[in-house]
Amino acid sequence: MAKSINQVILMGRLTRDPESRNTTTGKLIVSFGIAVDRLGQDDGADFFNVTAWEKLGELVVKYLGKGSRVLVQGRLRQDTWDDKETGKKQSRIDVTASDVTFLDSPRDGAGAGQSASPKSSAKKTEDIVIEDIDDKPIDLSEIPF
């Protein structure tokens, strides 16, 4: 009998800032949405709700914000419930992230106002300008390779 596989990989942009909350046992849950462009179709996008737990969720809240590009790996989870107003069965499929790769370089104001790496204190080196270049042809026999 074959084993079942539940794995999804999505690359897109956050549609909103990550929202965090805690379970009754104190575990951190972070929710965010991503939009994935439909390439080769009528310029639409698919939208997915993503949940990241504990340490992964902390990193998402710290470094990501609306518009950030990410690669999300995880599994699909289907929730079902009865609508209180209509009594009809409702369902929703979410992604539970096992890994989130940040695709944008860190910048000031990213995510919760912090960059992914400390600011560099190194001074920028000045460009060197060579002014004495002539237009003589290059002798290829002088090249060592």
Backbone torsions as a table, in degrees:
resi	resn	phi	psi	omega
1	MET	NA	132.9	-177.8
2	ALA	-75.6	147.0	175.7
3	LYS	-78.0	155.2	176.0
4	SER	-87.3	150.5	177.9
5	ILE	-128.0	133.1	176.4
6	ASN	-133.2	91.3	-178.5
7	GLN	-142.5	139.3	179.4
8	VAL	-138.4	143.8	175.2
9	ILE	-129.4	124.0	-177.9
10	LEU	-130.4	141.1	174.6
11	MET	-126.1	126.0	-179.6
12	GLY	-169.9	-160.4	-179.4
13	ARG	-118.2	144.5	177.0
14	LEU	-64.2	134.2	179.5
15	THR	-91.7	-11.9	178.6
16	ARG	-158.1	163.1	175.8
17	ASP	-65.8	145.1	177.9
18	PRO	-61.9	142.3	179.0
19	GLU	-116.1	130.6	-178.2
20	SER	-113.8	150.7	175.2
21	ARG	-154.2	169.5	-179.9
22	ASN	-119.5	147.2	174.0
23	THR	-75.4	173.4	178.0
24	THR	-65.1	-22.0	177.8
25	THR	-91.6	1.7	175.2
26	GLY	94.0	4.7	178.7
27	LYS	-78.1	139.0	-179.5
28	LEU	-81.4	133.8	174.5
29	ILE	-124.6	129.0	178.5
30	VAL	-119.7	130.2	179.8
31	SER	-116.3	140.2	174.4
32	PHE	-155.0	164.3	179.1
33	GLY	-115.7	149.7	173.5
34	ILE	-130.0	149.5	175.6
35	ALA	-110.1	130.5	179.1
36	VAL	-116.5	119.1	-179.2
37	ASP	-64.8	144.2	174.0
38	ARG	-92.9	97.6	-178.7
39	LEU	-75.8	138.6	178.0
40	GLY	80.8	1.9	177.4
41	GLN	-115.9	-161.1	-173.2
42	ASP	-79.5	49.3	174.1
43	ASP	52.0	32.3	177.1
44	GLY	-93.7	-174.1	177.8
45	ALA	-145.3	154.0	172.4
46	ASP	-106.7	143.4	-176.1
47	PHE	-116.7	135.3	-177.4
48	PHE	-131.4	140.3	171.9
49	ASN	-92.1	134.7	-176.7
50	VAL	-125.2	141.7	176.3
51	THR	-121.7	130.6	176.1
52	ALA	-121.9	137.2	-175.3
53	TRP	-105.9	149.0	171.0
54	GLU	45.1	-119.5	-172.8
55	LYS	-60.4	-42.4	177.9
56	LEU	-60.8	-41.5	177.2
57	GLY	-63.1	-39.5	177.7
58	GLU	-59.3	-44.6	-179.9
59	LEU	-65.7	-38.8	178.7
60	VAL	-62.1	-47.1	-179.7
61	VAL	-63.8	-38.8	-175.5
62	LYS	-70.6	-39.6	-169.6
63	TYR	-113.1	-11.1	-175.3
64	LEU	-114.8	152.7	176.3
65	GLY	-148.9	176.1	179.8
66	LYS	-52.4	130.1	179.2
67	GLY	95.0	-13.1	179.8
68	SER	-65.9	139.7	177.3
69	ARG	-87.5	135.2	-178.0
70	VAL	-141.7	157.3	169.5
71	LEU	-117.0	117.5	-176.9
72	VAL	-109.0	128.8	173.1
73	GLN	-117.0	138.4	-178.4
74	GLY	-179.7	-155.6	-179.7
75	ARG	-130.0	156.8	177.7
76	LEU	-87.3	142.9	177.7
77	ARG	-134.6	129.4	179.6
78	GLN	-104.3	126.5	174.7
79	ASP	-105.8	138.6	175.3
80	THR	-128.4	147.6	179.1
81	TRP	-158.7	165.5	175.6
82	ASP	-96.7	129.2	178.2
83	ASP	-67.4	128.1	-176.9
84	LYS	-66.5	-32.3	-177.8
85	GLU	-81.4	-45.8	-174.3
86	THR	-100.8	-19.3	-177.3
87	GLY	78.9	0.1	-179.5
88	LYS	-79.2	150.5	175.4
89	LYS	-69.0	133.3	176.4
90	GLN	-120.9	153.6	175.5
91	SER	-147.1	157.7	-179.6
92	ARG	-150.2	141.3	176.3
93	ILE	-109.1	125.1	178.6
94	ASP	-117.4	164.1	175.0
95	VAL	-105.4	126.1	172.1
96	THR	-97.7	112.6	-173.0
97	ALA	-75.6	135.7	170.6
98	SER	-105.4	-20.0	177.5
99	ASP	-155.7	139.0	175.8
100	VAL	-128.9	119.4	178.6
101	THR	-101.1	126.0	179.8
102	PHE	-82.6	119.1	-175.0
103	LEU	-94.2	-19.1	177.7
104	ASP	-88.3	148.4	175.7
105	SER	-73.4	150.5	180.0
106	PRO	-63.1	142.9	178.8
107	ARG	-148.6	161.6	177.6
108	ASP	-62.6	137.4	178.3
109	GLY	83.2	6.3	179.5
110	ALA	-74.3	141.9	175.7
111	GLY	60.8	-123.5	-176.9
112	ALA	-88.1	32.0	177.4
113	GLY	87.0	13.7	-179.6
114	GLN	-125.5	147.7	175.9
115	SER	-92.4	160.8	-175.8
116	ALA	-74.8	-16.1	178.0
117	SER	-138.3	153.5	179.9
118	PRO	-62.0	151.7	179.4
119	LYS	-66.9	138.9	-178.9
120	SER	-79.6	136.5	178.1
121	SER	-100.3	5.0	-180.0
122	ALA	-69.7	141.2	179.2
123	LYS	-81.1	146.9	177.7
124	LYS	-74.6	132.7	178.0
125	THR	-79.2	148.1	-179.6
126	GLU	-79.5	147.9	178.2
127	ASP	-71.0	141.2	177.6
128	ILE	-95.0	127.8	-179.5
129	VAL	-110.9	124.6	178.0
130	ILE	-97.6	121.2	-174.6
131	GLU	-103.4	-16.1	-173.3
132	ASP	-101.8	48.6	178.0
133	ILE	-93.6	128.9	177.5
134	ASP	-103.3	174.2	-177.1
135	ASP	-100.6	22.3	179.3
136	LYS	-68.9	145.2	176.4
137	PRO	-67.4	151.7	-179.0
138	ILE	-85.0	132.2	176.7
139	ASP	-83.6	108.0	-175.1
140	LEU	-65.5	-19.7	178.7
141	SER	-70.8	-16.7	179.3
142	GLU	-84.3	-10.9	179.6
143	ILE	-78.5	127.0	-172.2
144	PRO	-74.8	-2.2	-179.2
145	PHE	-125.0	NA	NA
